[in-house]
C-alpha cells in the first residue's frame, strides 16, 4: 500500500508555529532548516495524522 500526502498544514504542534507543505511537480518535498526550527516536529505531525493518538508525540502542544 502506498500513501501520498498531497498537502499538509500544521499549526502549533511541538516546535512548529505554522507550516504549509505542497509537493513539487516531481513529487519531492525537502524539509530543511537550522537546528531547533521544527523539522522533526513536522515529521511527528505527519506520523500523528496517519497513526492517530497511538503515534501522538510527547508534549504535542507548542509552547510560546
C-alpha positions in Angstrom: 0.0 0.0 0.0 1.3 3.5 -0.9 0.4 6.7 0.8 0.8 10.1 -0.9 0.4 13.3 1.0 -0.9 16.0 -1.4 -0.7 18.8 1.1 0.0 19.4 4.8 -0.9 22.2 7.1 0.4 22.1 10.6 -0.2 24.7 13.3 1.0 24.8 17.0 2.5 21.2 17.1 5.6 21.0 19.2 8.1 23.5 17.7 6.0 24.3 14.7 4.2 27.7 14.8 2.7 27.2 11.3 3.8 25.5 8.1 2.2 24.5 4.8 3.8 22.0 2.5 2.9 21.2 -1.1 4.8 18.7 -3.2 6.6 19.8 -6.3 5.8 18.6 -9.8 8.4 15.8 -9.3 6.8 14.7 -6.1 9.8 15.6 -4.0 9.5 17.8 -0.9 12.5 18.7 1.1 12.1 19.8 4.7 15.1 21.8 5.7 16.2 24.4 8.3 18.6 25.2 11.1 18.6 23.2 14.4 15.6 23.8 16.5 13.4 25.1 13.7 10.8 22.2 13.8 11.8 19.7 11.1 11.3 16.7 13.3 8.1 18.3 14.7 6.7 18.3 11.1 7.5 14.6 10.7 6.0 13.9 14.1 2.8 15.7 13.0 2.6 13.6 9.9 3.0 10.4 11.9 0.3 11.6 14.3 -2.0 12.4 11.5 -1.6 9.0 9.9 -1.4 6.9 13.1 -3.9 8.8 15.4 -3.4 9.0 19.1 -1.1 5.9 19.3 1.5 8.0 17.5 0.8 11.3 19.3 4.2 13.0 20.0 5.0 13.7 23.6 4.3 17.3 24.6 2.4 17.8 21.3 1.3 21.4 22.0 3.5 24.3 21.1 4.5 26.5 24.0 5.4 30.1 23.4 
